[in-house]
Amino acid sequence: MTTTQQLELGFNGTPARNLGQRREQRVARAKWWFARMRDAVENTWQEQTQPRPEQIVFAGVNRRIEI
């Protein structure tokens, strides 16, 4: 017994999803996110004009705290 027709199964008649479009949307969101992060980093470095204060230890000064 041979059959010449192919059996097709579906999910309630819904068409298959186009995965290529989903990938393009993900790539577009990723590009947008990384562009925002680059802008944030660049703006942070430009705003900081003075170096942060340093903690200085004076030589010869010993302080002891007893509890």
PDBQT receptor file of N, H, CA, C and O in Angstrom, charges set to zero:
ATOM      1  N   MET A   1       0.837  -1.181   0.000  1.00  0.00    +0.000 N 
ATOM      2  CA  MET A   1       0.000   0.000   0.000  1.00  0.00    +0.000 C 
ATOM      3  C   MET A   1       0.878   1.239   0.000  1.00  0.00    +0.000 C 
ATOM      4  O   MET A   1       1.713   1.419   0.887  1.00  0.00    +0.000 OA
ATOM      5  N   THR A   2       0.692   2.068  -0.970  1.00  0.00    +0.000 N 
ATOM      6  H   THR A   2       0.014   1.921  -1.691  1.00  0.00    +0.000 HD
ATOM      7  CA  THR A   2       1.459   3.302  -1.072  1.00  0.00    +0.000 C 
ATOM      8  C   THR A   2       0.518   4.480  -1.079  1.00  0.00    +0.000 C 
ATOM      9  O   THR A   2      -0.596   4.407  -1.599  1.00  0.00    +0.000 OA
ATOM     10  N   THR A   3       0.989   5.587  -0.484  1.00  0.00    +0.000 N 
ATOM     11  H   THR A   3       1.893   5.646  -0.062  1.00  0.00    +0.000 HD
ATOM     12  CA  THR A   3       0.200   6.816  -0.511  1.00  0.00    +0.000 C 
ATOM     13  C   THR A   3       1.004   7.890  -1.208  1.00  0.00    +0.000 C 
ATOM     14  O   THR A   3       2.223   7.972  -1.057  1.00  0.00    +0.000 OA
ATOM     15  N   THR A   4       0.323   8.697  -1.959  1.00  0.00    +0.000 N 
ATOM     16  H   THR A   4      -0.668   8.631  -2.082  1.00  0.00    +0.000 HD
ATOM     17  CA  THR A   4       1.002   9.757  -2.693  1.00  0.00    +0.000 C 
ATOM     18  C   THR A   4       0.734  11.130  -2.087  1.00  0.00    +0.000 C 
ATOM     19  O   THR A   4       1.261  12.136  -2.562  1.00  0.00    +0.000 OA
ATOM     20  N   GLN A   5      -0.085  11.172  -1.039  1.00  0.00    +0.000 N 
ATOM     21  H   GLN A   5      -0.514  10.355  -0.653  1.00  0.00    +0.000 HD
ATOM     22  CA  GLN A   5      -0.387  12.448  -0.408  1.00  0.00    +0.000 C 
ATOM     23  C   GLN A   5       0.402  12.571   0.895  1.00  0.00    +0.000 C 
ATOM     24  O   GLN A   5       0.681  11.579   1.568  1.00  0.00    +0.000 OA
ATOM     25  N   GLN A   6       0.749  13.794   1.228  1.00  0.00    +0.000 N 
ATOM     26  H   GLN A   6       0.522  14.600   0.681  1.00  0.00    +0.000 HD
ATOM     27  CA  GLN A   6       1.510  14.055   2.453  1.00  0.00    +0.000 C 
ATOM     28  C   GLN A   6       0.550  14.489   3.549  1.00  0.00    +0.000 C 
ATOM     29  O   GLN A   6      -0.340  15.308   3.318  1.00  0.00    +0.000 OA
ATOM     30  N   LEU A   7       0.732  13.946   4.720  1.00  0.00    +0.000 N 
ATOM     31  H   LEU A   7       1.455  13.281   4.908  1.00  0.00    +0.000 HD
ATOM     32  CA  LEU A   7      -0.089  14.299   5.853  1.00  0.00    +0.000 C 
ATOM     33  C   LEU A   7       0.461  15.581   6.479  1.00  0.00    +0.000 C 
ATOM     34  O   LEU A   7       1.648  15.655   6.797  1.00  0.00    +0.000 OA
ATOM     35  N   GLU A   8      -0.391  16.586   6.658  1.00  0.00    +0.000 N 
ATOM     36  H   GLU A   8      -1.355  16.526   6.400  1.00  0.00    +0.000 HD
ATOM     37  CA  GLU A   8       0.041  17.853   7.240  1.00  0.00    +0.000 C 
ATOM     38  C   GLU A   8      -0.676  18.064   8.553  1.00  0.00    +0.000 C 
ATOM     39  O   GLU A   8      -1.895  17.912   8.633  1.00  0.00    +0.000 OA
ATOM     40  N   LEU A   9       0.078  18.414   9.587  1.00  0.00    +0.000 N 
ATOM     41  H   LEU A   9       1.068  18.537   9.522  1.00  0.00    +0.000 HD
ATOM     42  CA  LEU A   9      -0.491  18.686  10.889  1.00  0.00    +0.000 C 
ATOM     43  C   LEU A   9      -0.318  20.165  11.197  1.00  0.00    +0.000 C 
ATOM     44  O   LEU A   9       0.706  20.762  10.864  1.00  0.00    +0.000 OA
ATOM     45  N   GLY A  10      -1.315  20.748  11.827  1.00  0.00    +0.000 N 
ATOM     46  H   GLY A  10      -2.147  20.263  12.097  1.00  0.00    +0.000 HD
ATOM     47  CA  GLY A  10      -1.223  22.160  12.169  1.00  0.00    +0.000 C 
ATOM     48  C   GLY A  10      -1.709  22.393  13.586  1.00  0.00    +0.000 C 
ATOM     49  O   GLY A  10      -2.164  21.462  14.251  1.00  0.00    +0.000 OA
ATOM     50  N   PHE A  11      -1.618  23.611  14.043  1.00  0.00    +0.000 N 
ATOM     51  H   PHE A  11      -1.248  24.366  13.502  1.00  0.00    +0.000 HD
ATOM     52  CA  PHE A  11      -2.075  23.993  15.362  1.00  0.00    +0.000 C 
ATOM     53  C   PHE A  11      -3.286  24.904  15.214  1.00  0.00    +0.000 C 
ATOM     54  O   PHE A  11      -3.141  26.125  15.152  1.00  0.00    +0.000 OA
ATOM     55  N   ASN A  12      -4.466  24.327  15.158  1.00  0.00    +0.000 N 
ATOM     56  H   ASN A  12      -4.584  23.335  15.208  1.00  0.00    +0.000 HD
ATOM     57  CA  ASN A  12      -5.723  25.058  15.065  1.00  0.00    +0.000 C 
ATOM     58  C   ASN A  12      -5.770  26.005  13.861  1.00  0.00    +0.000 C 
ATOM     59  O   ASN A  12      -6.437  27.038  13.920  1.00  0.00    +0.000 OA
ATOM     60  N   GLY A  13      -5.101  25.682  12.818  1.00  0.00    +0.000 N 
ATOM     61  H   GLY A  13      -4.559  24.843  12.770  1.00  0.00    +0.000 HD
ATOM     62  CA  GLY A  13      -5.152  26.503  11.621  1.00  0.00    +0.000 C 
ATOM     63  C   GLY A  13      -4.378  27.801  11.697  1.00  0.00    +0.000 C 
ATOM     64  O   GLY A  13      -4.538  28.653  10.823  1.00  0.00    +0.000 OA
ATOM     65  N   THR A  14      -3.540  27.987  12.715  1.00  0.00    +0.000 N 
ATOM     66  H   THR A  14      -3.411  27.295  13.425  1.00  0.00    +0.000 HD
ATOM     67  CA  THR A  14      -2.763  29.223  12.823  1.00  0.00    +0.000 C 
ATOM     68  C   THR A  14      -1.540  29.127  11.919  1.00  0.00    +0.000 C 
ATOM     69  O   THR A  14      -0.900  28.079  11.839  1.00  0.00    +0.000 OA
ATOM     70  N   PRO A  15      -1.220  30.219  11.245  1.00  0.00    +0.000 N 
ATOM     71  CA  PRO A  15      -0.043  30.182  10.361  1.00  0.00    +0.000 C 
ATOM     72  C   PRO A  15       1.254  30.159  11.172  1.00  0.00    +0.000 C 
ATOM     73  O   PRO A  15       1.289  30.588  12.325  1.00  0.00    +0.000 OA
ATOM     74  N   ALA A  16       2.287  29.664  10.565  1.00  0.00    +0.000 N 
ATOM     75  H   ALA A  16       2.259  29.316   9.628  1.00  0.00    +0.000 HD
ATOM     76  CA  ALA A  16       3.588  29.609  11.218  1.00  0.00    +0.000 C 
ATOM     77  C   ALA A  16       4.120  31.024  11.434  1.00  0.00    +0.000 C 
ATOM     78  O   ALA A  16       3.881  31.920  10.625  1.00  0.00    +0.000 OA
ATOM     79  N   ARG A  17       4.837  31.210  12.525  1.00  0.00    +0.000 N 
ATOM     80  H   ARG A  17       5.032  30.482  13.183  1.00  0.00    +0.000 HD
ATOM     81  CA  ARG A  17       5.403  32.531  12.824  1.00  0.00    +0.000 C 
ATOM     82  C   ARG A  17       6.640  32.801  11.975  1.00  0.00    +0.000 C 
ATOM     83  O   ARG A  17       7.385  31.889  11.618  1.00  0.00    +0.000 OA
ATOM     84  N   ASN A  18       6.833  34.058  11.668  1.00  0.00    +0.000 N 
ATOM     85  H   ASN A  18       6.228  34.799  11.958  1.00  0.00    +0.000 HD
ATOM     86  CA  ASN A  18       8.020  34.459  10.924  1.00  0.00    +0.000 C 
ATOM     87  C   ASN A  18       9.114  34.799  11.930  1.00  0.00    +0.000 C 
ATOM     88  O   ASN A  18       9.122  35.891  12.497  1.00  0.00    +0.000 OA
ATOM     89  N   LEU A  19      10.035  33.866  12.151  1.00  0.00    +0.000 N 
ATOM     90  H   LEU A  19      10.029  32.979  11.690  1.00  0.00    +0.000 HD
ATOM     91  CA  LEU A  19      11.072  34.066  13.155  1.00  0.00    +0.000 C 
ATOM     92  C   LEU A  19      12.105  35.102  12.720  1.00  0.00    +0.000 C 
ATOM     93  O   LEU A  19      12.785  35.685  13.565  1.00  0.00    +0.000 OA
ATOM     94  N   GLY A  20      12.229  35.337  11.434  1.00  0.00    +0.000 N 
ATOM     95  H   GLY A  20      11.677  34.864  10.748  1.00  0.00    +0.000 HD
ATOM     96  CA  GLY A  20      13.179  36.333  10.948  1.00  0.00    +0.000 C 
ATOM     97  C   GLY A  20      12.810  37.731  11.414  1.00  0.00    +0.000 C 
ATOM     98  O   GLY A  20      13.688  38.533  11.733  1.00  0.00    +0.000 OA
ATOM     99  N   GLN A  21      11.519  38.029  11.456  1.00  0.00    +0.000 N 
ATOM    100  H   GLN A  21      10.806  37.377  11.196  1.00  0.00    +0.000 HD
ATOM    101  CA  GLN A  21      11.072  39.348  11.893  1.00  0.00    +0.000 C 
ATOM    102  C   GLN A  21      11.339  39.535  13.385  1.00  0.00    +0.000 C 
ATOM    103  O   GLN A  21      11.732  40.622  13.810  1.00  0.00    +0.000 OA
ATOM    104  N   ARG A  22      11.129  38.492  14.181  1.00  0.00    +0.000 N 
ATOM    105  H   ARG A  22      10.810  37.609  13.836  1.00  0.00    +0.000 HD
ATOM    106  CA  ARG A  22      11.420  38.581  15.618  1.00  0.00    +0.000 C 
ATOM    107  C   ARG A  22      12.901  38.873  15.850  1.00  0.00    +0.000 C 
ATOM    108  O   ARG A  22      13.258  39.684  16.705  1.00  0.00    +0.000 OA
ATOM    109  N   ARG A  23      13.750  38.208  15.085  1.00  0.00    +0.000 N 
ATOM    110  H   ARG A  23      13.460  37.549  14.390  1.00  0.00    +0.000 HD
ATOM    111  CA  ARG A  23      15.193  38.413  15.236  1.00  0.00    +0.000 C 
ATOM    112  C   ARG A  23      15.560  39.856  14.904  1.00  0.00    +0.000 C 
ATOM    113  O   ARG A  23      16.364  40.473  15.602  1.00  0.00    +0.000 OA
ATOM    114  N   GLU A  24      14.969  40.389  13.841  1.00  0.00    +0.000 N 
ATOM    115  H   GLU A  24      14.315  39.888  13.274  1.00  0.00    +0.000 HD
ATOM    116  CA  GLU A  24      15.251  41.776  13.459  1.00  0.00    +0.000 C 
ATOM    117  C   GLU A  24      14.821  42.749  14.553  1.00  0.00    +0.000 C 
ATOM    118  O   GLU A  24      15.508  43.735  14.820  1.00  0.00    +0.000 OA
ATOM    119  N   GLN A  25      13.687  42.469  15.183  1.00  0.00    +0.000 N 
ATOM    120  H   GLN A  25      13.128  41.668  14.966  1.00  0.00    +0.000 HD
ATOM    121  CA  GLN A  25      13.230  43.335  16.276  1.00  0.00    +0.000 C 
ATOM    122  C   GLN A  25      14.183  43.256  17.463  1.00  0.00    +0.000 C 
ATOM    123  O   GLN A  25      14.486  44.274  18.086  1.00  0.00    +0.000 OA
ATOM    124  N   ARG A  26      14.658  42.050  17.780  1.00  0.00    +0.000 N 
ATOM    125  H   ARG A  26      14.412  41.223  17.274  1.00  0.00    +0.000 HD
ATOM    126  CA  ARG A  26      15.614  41.890  18.891  1.00  0.00    +0.000 C 
ATOM    127  C   ARG A  26      16.903  42.631  18.601  1.00  0.00    +0.000 C 
ATOM    128  O   ARG A  26      17.458  43.288  19.482  1.00  0.00    +0.000 OA
ATOM    129  N   VAL A  27      17.384  42.530  17.367  1.00  0.00    +0.000 N 
ATOM    130  H   VAL A  27      16.934  41.997  16.651  1.00  0.00    +0.000 HD
ATOM    131  CA  VAL A  27      18.624  43.214  16.988  1.00  0.00    +0.000 C 
ATOM    132  C   VAL A  27      18.436  44.720  17.083  1.00  0.00    +0.000 C 
ATOM    133  O   VAL A  27      19.327  45.428  17.552  1.00  0.00    +0.000 OA
ATOM    134  N   ALA A  28      17.287  45.215  16.644  1.00  0.00    +0.000 N 
ATOM    135  H   ALA A  28      16.563  44.640  16.263  1.00  0.00    +0.000 HD
ATOM    136  CA  ALA A  28      17.021  46.658  16.707  1.00  0.00    +0.000 C 
ATOM    137  C   ALA A  28      16.981  47.133  18.156  1.00  0.00    +0.000 C 
ATOM    138  O   ALA A  28      17.529  48.190  18.471  1.00  0.00    +0.000 OA
ATOM    139  N   ARG A  29      16.340  46.368  19.046  1.00  0.00    +0.000 N 
ATOM    140  H   ARG A  29      15.895  45.510  18.790  1.00  0.00    +0.000 HD
ATOM    141  CA  ARG A  29      16.306  46.739  20.467  1.00  0.00    +0.000 C 
ATOM    142  C   ARG A  29      17.699  46.709  21.078  1.00  0.00    +0.000 C 
ATOM    143  O   ARG A  29      18.043  47.579  21.877  1.00  0.00    +0.000 OA
ATOM    144  N   ALA A  30      18.498  45.721  20.714  1.00  0.00    +0.000 N 
ATOM    145  H   ALA A  30      18.218  45.013  20.065  1.00  0.00    +0.000 HD
ATOM    146  CA  ALA A  30      19.856  45.633  21.247  1.00  0.00    +0.000 C 
ATOM    147  C   ALA A  30      20.699  46.819  20.781  1.00  0.00    +0.000 C 
ATOM    148  O   ALA A  30      21.457  47.388  21.566  1.00  0.00    +0.000 OA
ATOM    149  N   LYS A  31      20.569  47.192  19.513  1.00  0.00    +0.000 N 
ATOM    150  H   LYS A  31      19.952  46.730  18.875  1.00  0.00    +0.000 HD
ATOM    151  CA  LYS A  31      21.316  48.347  19.008  1.00  0.00    +0.000 C 
ATOM    152  C   LYS A  31      20.914  49.620  19.750  1.00  0.00    +0.000 C 
ATOM    153  O   LYS A  31      21.765  50.438  20.100  1.00  0.00    +0.000 OA
ATOM    154  N   TRP A  32      19.595  49.783  19.990  1.00  0.00    +0.000 N 
ATOM    155  H   TRP A  32      18.904  49.118  19.706  1.00  0.00    +0.000 HD
ATOM    156  CA  TRP A  32      19.111  50.955  20.713  1.00  0.00    +0.000 C 
ATOM    157  C   TRP A  32      19.690  50.969  22.131  1.00  0.00    +0.000 C 
ATOM    158  O   TRP A  32      20.147  52.012  22.599  1.00  0.00    +0.000 OA
ATOM    159  N   TRP A  33      19.674  49.817  22.819  1.00  0.00    +0.000 N 
ATOM    160  H   TRP A  33      19.303  48.970  22.438  1.00  0.00    +0.000 HD
ATOM    161  CA  TRP A  33      20.161  49.734  24.195  1.00  0.00    +0.000 C 
ATOM    162  C   TRP A  33      21.647  50.074  24.272  1.00  0.00    +0.000 C 
ATOM    163  O   TRP A  33      22.055  50.870  25.117  1.00  0.00    +0.000 OA
ATOM    164  N   PHE A  34      22.453  49.485  23.405  1.00  0.00    +0.000 N 
ATOM    165  H   PHE A  34      22.122  48.838  22.718  1.00  0.00    +0.000 HD
ATOM    166  CA  PHE A  34      23.890  49.732  23.457  1.00  0.00    +0.000 C 
ATOM    167  C   PHE A  34      24.225  51.166  23.073  1.00  0.00    +0.000 C 
ATOM    168  O   PHE A  34      25.187  51.730  23.595  1.00  0.00    +0.000 OA
ATOM    169  N   ALA A  35      23.460  51.762  22.180  1.00  0.00    +0.000 N 
ATOM    170  H   ALA A  35      22.679  51.304  21.756  1.00  0.00    +0.000 HD
ATOM    171  CA  ALA A  35      23.671  53.179  21.860  1.00  0.00    +0.000 C 
ATOM    172  C   ALA A  35      23.410  54.036  23.086  1.00  0.00    +0.000 C 
ATOM    173  O   ALA A  35      24.167  54.969  23.354  1.00  0.00    +0.000 OA
ATOM    174  N   ARG A  36      22.352  53.740  23.838  1.00  0.00    +0.000 N 
ATOM    175  H   ARG A  36      21.737  52.982  23.620  1.00  0.00    +0.000 HD
ATOM    176  CA  ARG A  36      22.052  54.491  25.069  1.00  0.00    +0.000 C 
ATOM    177  C   ARG A  36      23.163  54.316  26.101  1.00  0.00    +0.000 C 
ATOM    178  O   ARG A  36      23.547  55.281  26.762  1.00  0.00    +0.000 OA
ATOM    179  N   MET A  37      23.680  53.104  26.247  1.00  0.00    +0.000 N 
ATOM    180  H   MET A  37      23.368  52.320  25.710  1.00  0.00    +0.000 HD
ATOM    181  CA  MET A  37      24.747  52.851  27.223  1.00  0.00    +0.000 C 
ATOM    182  C   MET A  37      26.033  53.584  26.822  1.00  0.00    +0.000 C 
ATOM    183  O   MET A  37      26.731  54.123  27.680  1.00  0.00    +0.000 OA
ATOM    184  N   ARG A  38      26.345  53.606  25.531  1.00  0.00    +0.000 N 
ATOM    185  H   ARG A  38      25.778  53.168  24.833  1.00  0.00    +0.000 HD
ATOM    186  CA  ARG A  38      27.531  54.350  25.079  1.00  0.00    +0.000 C 
ATOM    187  C   ARG A  38      27.381  55.834  25.378  1.00  0.00    +0.000 C 
ATOM    188  O   ARG A  38      28.329  56.473  25.833  1.00  0.00    +0.000 OA
ATOM    189  N   ASP A  39      26.198  56.388  25.127  1.00  0.00    +0.000 N 
ATOM    190  H   ASP A  39      25.427  55.868  24.757  1.00  0.00    +0.000 HD
ATOM    191  CA  ASP A  39      25.950  57.797  25.429  1.00  0.00    +0.000 C 
ATOM    192  C   ASP A  39      26.098  58.069  26.920  1.00  0.00    +0.000 C 
ATOM    193  O   ASP A  39      26.676  59.083  27.310  1.00  0.00    +0.000 OA
ATOM    194  N   ALA A  40      25.583  57.178  27.752  1.00  0.00    +0.000 N 
ATOM    195  H   ALA A  40      25.112  56.355  27.435  1.00  0.00    +0.000 HD
ATOM    196  CA  ALA A  40      25.678  57.364  29.204  1.00  0.00    +0.000 C 
ATOM    197  C   ALA A  40      27.131  57.375  29.654  1.00  0.00    +0.000 C 
ATOM    198  O   ALA A  40      27.517  58.200  30.483  1.00  0.00    +0.000 OA
ATOM    199  N   VAL A  41      27.934  56.476  29.122  1.00  0.00    +0.000 N 
ATOM    200  H   VAL A  41      27.621  55.806  28.449  1.00  0.00    +0.000 HD
ATOM    201  CA  VAL A  41      29.356  56.414  29.510  1.00  0.00    +0.000 C 
ATOM    202  C   VAL A  41      30.093  57.656  29.019  1.00  0.00    +0.000 C 
ATOM    203  O   VAL A  41      30.879  58.242  29.763  1.00  0.00    +0.000 OA
ATOM    204  N   GLU A  42      29.850  58.059  27.791  1.00  0.00    +0.000 N 
ATOM    205  H   GLU A  42      29.211  57.584  27.186  1.00  0.00    +0.000 HD
ATOM    206  CA  GLU A  42      30.531  59.244  27.256  1.00  0.00    +0.000 C 
ATOM    207  C   GLU A  42      30.169  60.493  28.044  1.00  0.00    +0.000 C 
ATOM    208  O   GLU A  42      31.046  61.303  28.344  1.00  0.00    +0.000 OA
ATOM    209  N   ASN A  43      28.905  60.667  28.383  1.00  0.00    +0.000 N 
ATOM    210  H   ASN A  43      28.192  60.009  28.139  1.00  0.00    +0.000 HD
ATOM    211  CA  ASN A  43      28.477  61.843  29.135  1.00  0.00    +0.000 C 
ATOM    212  C   ASN A  43      29.028  61.836  30.550  1.00  0.00    +0.000 C 
ATOM    213  O   ASN A  43      29.320  62.899  31.099  1.00  0.00    +0.000 OA
ATOM    214  N   THR A  44      29.175  60.677  31.146  1.00  0.00    +0.000 N 
ATOM    215  H   THR A  44      28.937  59.814  30.701  1.00  0.00    +0.000 HD
ATOM    216  CA  THR A  44      29.718  60.585  32.499  1.00  0.00    +0.000 C 
ATOM    217  C   THR A  44      31.160  61.060  32.516  1.00  0.00    +0.000 C 
ATOM    218  O   THR A  44      31.547  61.820  33.404  1.00  0.00    +0.000 OA
ATOM    219  N   TRP A  45      31.957  60.629  31.557  1.00  0.00    +0.000 N 
ATOM    220  H   TRP A  45      31.643  60.011  30.836  1.00  0.00    +0.000 HD
ATOM    221  CA  TRP A  45      33.366  61.010  31.548  1.00  0.00    +0.000 C 
ATOM    222  C   TRP A  45      33.540  62.488  31.216  1.00  0.00    +0.000 C 
ATOM    223  O   TRP A  45      34.488  63.107  31.699  1.00  0.00    +0.000 OA
ATOM    224  N   GLN A  46      32.675  63.064  30.424  1.00  0.00    +0.000 N 
ATOM    225  H   GLN A  46      31.905  62.561  30.032  1.00  0.00    +0.000 HD
ATOM    226  CA  GLN A  46      32.801  64.471  30.076  1.00  0.00    +0.000 C 
ATOM    227  C   GLN A  46      32.431  65.369  31.249  1.00  0.00    +0.000 C 
ATOM    228  O   GLN A  46      33.031  66.431  31.415  1.00  0.00    +0.000 OA
ATOM    229  N   GLU A  47      31.466  64.973  32.063  1.00  0.00    +0.000 N 
ATOM    230  H   GLU A  47      30.979  64.110  31.928  1.00  0.00    +0.000 HD
ATOM    231  CA  GLU A  47      31.024  65.792  33.182  1.00  0.00    +0.000 C 
ATOM    232  C   GLU A  47      32.033  65.812  34.327  1.00  0.00    +0.000 C 
ATOM    233  O   GLU A  47      32.090  66.785  35.078  1.00  0.00    +0.000 OA
ATOM    234  N   GLN A  48      32.814  64.772  34.469  1.00  0.00    +0.000 N 
ATOM    235  H   GLN A  48      32.768  63.981  33.859  1.00  0.00    +0.000 HD
ATOM    236  CA  GLN A  48      33.753  64.678  35.573  1.00  0.00    +0.000 C 
ATOM    237  C   GLN A  48      35.046  65.408  35.189  1.00  0.00    +0.000 C 
ATOM    238  O   GLN A  48      35.885  64.864  34.470  1.00  0.00    +0.000 OA
ATOM    239  N   THR A  49      35.193  66.644  35.676  1.00  0.00    +0.000 N 
ATOM    240  H   THR A  49      34.512  67.085  36.260  1.00  0.00    +0.000 HD
ATOM    241  CA  THR A  49      36.363  67.442  35.316  1.00  0.00    +0.000 C 
ATOM    242  C   THR A  49      37.435  67.396  36.397  1.00  0.00    +0.000 C 
ATOM    243  O   THR A  49      38.623  67.455  36.078  1.00  0.00    +0.000 OA
ATOM    244  N   GLN A  50      37.050  67.292  37.661  1.00  0.00    +0.000 N 
ATOM    245  H   GLN A  50      36.085  67.244  37.920  1.00  0.00    +0.000 HD
ATOM    246  CA  GLN A  50      38.017  67.248  38.754  1.00  0.00    +0.000 C 
ATOM    247  C   GLN A  50      38.170  65.808  39.227  1.00  0.00    +0.000 C 
ATOM    248  O   GLN A  50      37.200  65.050  39.254  1.00  0.00    +0.000 OA
ATOM    249  N   PRO A  51      39.385  65.436  39.598  1.00  0.00    +0.000 N 
ATOM    250  CA  PRO A  51      39.577  64.072  40.097  1.00  0.00    +0.000 C 
ATOM    251  C   PRO A  51      38.919  63.903  41.467  1.00  0.00    +0.000 C 
ATOM    252  O   PRO A  51      38.700  64.876  42.189  1.00  0.00    +0.000 OA
ATOM    253  N   ARG A  52      38.620  62.692  41.798  1.00  0.00    +0.000 N 
ATOM    254  H   ARG A  52      38.798  61.902  41.211  1.00  0.00    +0.000 HD
ATOM    255  CA  ARG A  52      38.028  62.406  43.095  1.00  0.00    +0.000 C 
ATOM    256  C   ARG A  52      39.049  62.670  44.205  1.00  0.00    +0.000 C 
ATOM    257  O   ARG A  52      40.249  62.520  43.973  1.00  0.00    +0.000 OA
ATOM    258  N   PRO A  53      38.604  63.060  45.404  1.00  0.00    +0.000 N 
ATOM    259  CA  PRO A  53      39.540  63.313  46.493  1.00  0.00    +0.000 C 
ATOM    260  C   PRO A  53      40.236  62.023  46.934  1.00  0.00    +0.000 C 
ATOM    261  O   PRO A  53      39.661  60.936  46.882  1.00  0.00    +0.000 OA
ATOM    262  N   GLU A  54      41.483  62.177  47.365  1.00  0.00    +0.000 N 
ATOM    263  H   GLU A  54      41.950  63.060  47.407  1.00  0.00    +0.000 HD
ATOM    264  CA  GLU A  54      42.255  61.028  47.812  1.00  0.00    +0.000 C 
ATOM    265  C   GLU A  54      42.289  60.988  49.331  1.00  0.00    +0.000 C 
ATOM    266  O   GLU A  54      42.218  62.023  49.993  1.00  0.00    +0.000 OA
ATOM    267  N   GLN A  55      42.396  59.795  49.870  1.00  0.00    +0.000 N 
ATOM    268  H   GLN A  55      42.454  58.953  49.333  1.00  0.00    +0.000 HD
ATOM    269  CA  GLN A  55      42.553  59.650  51.304  1.00  0.00    +0.000 C 
ATOM    270  C   GLN A  55      44.048  59.694  51.594  1.00  0.00    +0.000 C 
ATOM    271  O   GLN A  55      44.820  58.890  51.072  1.00  0.00    +0.000 OA
ATOM    272  N   ILE A  56      44.446  60.652  52.438  1.00  0.00    +0.000 N 
ATOM    273  H   ILE A  56      43.819  61.306  52.862  1.00  0.00    +0.000 HD
ATOM    274  CA  ILE A  56      45.861  60.863  52.716  1.00  0.00    +0.000 C 
ATOM    275  C   ILE A  56      46.178  60.365  54.127  1.00  0.00    +0.000 C 
ATOM    276  O   ILE A  56      45.443  60.642  55.075  1.00  0.00    +0.000 OA
ATOM    277  N   VAL A  57      47.260  59.644  54.247  1.00  0.00    +0.000 N 
ATOM    278  H   VAL A  57      47.857  59.420  53.477  1.00  0.00    +0.000 HD
ATOM    279  CA  VAL A  57      47.716  59.163  55.550  1.00  0.00    +0.000 C 
ATOM    280  C   VAL A  57      48.951  59.967  55.917  1.00  0.00    +0.000 C 
ATOM    281  O   VAL A  57      49.916  60.015  55.154  1.00  0.00    +0.000 OA
ATOM    282  N   PHE A  58      48.922  60.598  57.082  1.00  0.00    +0.000 N 
ATOM    283  H   PHE A  58      48.138  60.559  57.701  1.00  0.00    +0.000 HD
ATOM    284  CA  PHE A  58      50.070  61.372  57.536  1.00  0.00    +0.000 C 
ATOM    285  C   PHE A  58      51.062  60.451  58.230  1.00  0.00    +0.000 C 
ATOM    286  O   PHE A  58      50.696  59.670  59.109  1.00  0.00    +0.000 OA
ATOM    287  N   ALA A  59      52.287  60.552  57.835  1.00  0.00    +0.000 N 
ATOM    288  H   ALA A  59      52.584  61.187  57.122  1.00  0.00    +0.000 HD
ATOM    289  CA  ALA A  59      53.326  59.718  58.434  1.00  0.00    +0.000 C 
ATOM    290  C   ALA A  59      53.565  60.156  59.874  1.00  0.00    +0.000 C 
ATOM    291  O   ALA A  59      53.564  61.350  60.173  1.00  0.00    +0.000 OA
ATOM    292  N   GLY A  60      53.767  59.202  60.752  1.00  0.00    +0.000 N 
ATOM    293  H   GLY A  60      53.768  58.232  60.509  1.00  0.00    +0.000 HD
ATOM    294  CA  GLY A  60      54.081  59.505  62.141  1.00  0.00    +0.000 C 
ATOM    295  C   GLY A  60      52.863  59.706  63.019  1.00  0.00    +0.000 C 
ATOM    296  O   GLY A  60      53.021  59.921  64.221  1.00  0.00    +0.000 OA
ATOM    297  N   VAL A  61      51.683  59.647  62.492  1.00  0.00    +0.000 N 
ATOM    298  H   VAL A  61      51.555  59.472  61.516  1.00  0.00    +0.000 HD
ATOM    299  CA  VAL A  61      50.484  59.831  63.307  1.00  0.00    +0.000 C 
ATOM    300  C   VAL A  61      49.882  58.454  63.568  1.00  0.00    +0.000 C 
ATOM    301  O   VAL A  61      49.439  57.769  62.646  1.00  0.00    +0.000 OA
ATOM    302  N   ASN A  62      49.875  58.071  64.819  1.00  0.00    +0.000 N 
ATOM    303  H   ASN A  62      50.235  58.628  65.568  1.00  0.00    +0.000 HD
ATOM    304  CA  ASN A  62      49.299  56.787  65.209  1.00  0.00    +0.000 C 
ATOM    305  C   ASN A  62      48.211  57.063  66.231  1.00  0.00    +0.000 C 
ATOM    306  O   ASN A  62      48.452  57.685  67.266  1.00  0.00    +0.000 OA
ATOM    307  N   ARG A  63      47.058  56.609  65.938  1.00  0.00    +0.000 N 
ATOM    308  H   ARG A  63      46.862  56.104  65.097  1.00  0.00    +0.000 HD
ATOM    309  CA  ARG A  63      45.960  56.800  66.865  1.00  0.00    +0.000 C 
ATOM    310  C   ARG A  63      45.412  55.438  67.246  1.00  0.00    +0.000 C 
ATOM    311  O   ARG A  63      45.192  54.591  66.381  1.00  0.00    +0.000 OA
ATOM    312  N   ARG A  64      45.193  55.226  68.514  1.00  0.00    +0.000 N 
ATOM    313  H   ARG A  64      45.372  55.914  69.216  1.00  0.00    +0.000 HD
ATOM    314  CA  ARG A  64      44.717  53.948  68.969  1.00  0.00    +0.000 C 
ATOM    315  C   ARG A  64      43.338  54.127  69.600  1.00  0.00    +0.000 C 
ATOM    316  O   ARG A  64      43.140  55.004  70.441  1.00  0.00    +0.000 OA
ATOM    317  N   ILE A  65      42.410  53.307  69.195  1.00  0.00    +0.000 N 
ATOM    318  H   ILE A  65      42.571  52.594  68.512  1.00  0.00    +0.000 HD
ATOM    319  CA  ILE A  65      41.067  53.382  69.752  1.00  0.00    +0.000 C 
ATOM    320  C   ILE A  65      40.850  52.121  70.573  1.00  0.00    +0.000 C 
ATOM    321  O   ILE A  65      40.967  50.999  70.080  1.00  0.00    +0.000 OA
ATOM    322  N   GLU A  66      40.531  52.344  71.836  1.00  0.00    +0.000 N 
ATOM    323  H   GLU A  66      40.436  53.256  72.236  1.00  0.00    +0.000 HD
ATOM    324  CA  GLU A  66      40.272  51.197  72.713  1.00  0.00    +0.000 C 
ATOM    325  C   GLU A  66      38.816  51.205  73.112  1.00  0.00    +0.000 C 
ATOM    326  O   GLU A  66      38.227  52.243  73.412  1.00  0.00    +0.000 OA
ATOM    327  N   ILE A  67      38.258  50.015  73.105  1.00  0.00    +0.000 N 
ATOM    328  H   ILE A  67      38.736  49.172  72.861  1.00  0.00    +0.000 HD
ATOM    329  CA  ILE A  67      36.845  49.911  73.476  1.00  0.00    +0.000 C 
ATOM    330  C   ILE A  67      36.713  49.154  74.780  1.00  0.00    +0.000 C 
ATOM    331  O   ILE A  67      35.601  48.956  75.269  1.00  0.00    +0.000 OA
TER     332      ILE A  67
